[in-house]
């Protein structure tokens, strides 16, 4: 069972890497097609595919009703990366939302 939790954590981290790479692929000039074929976008999509495979493995032992909501942990990290790496705003409302998401993930994972 611990291995399944580790695989789920790996899926979340892999998805997180994909999200950051997709964001990086949007930076700079050019239209949608130009951005779509940037190396960051292509690599980001590959990370998403890898995350899906890991998630499937995790679902073999973990209940979907627990595994999927635990992926919300990536929202917390993405908000922080967005703030520090991409200069996105992180005000009181977002911090409160991050706190609520954190509490929900912990509560659900320990249920």
Buried (B, 14 or more C-beta within 10 A) or exposed (E): EEEBBEBBBBBBBBBBBBBBBBBBBBEEEEEEEEBEEBEBBBBBBBBBEBBEEBBEBBBEBBEEEBBBBBBBBBBBBBBBBBBEEEEBEBEEEBEEEBEEBBEBBEEBBEE
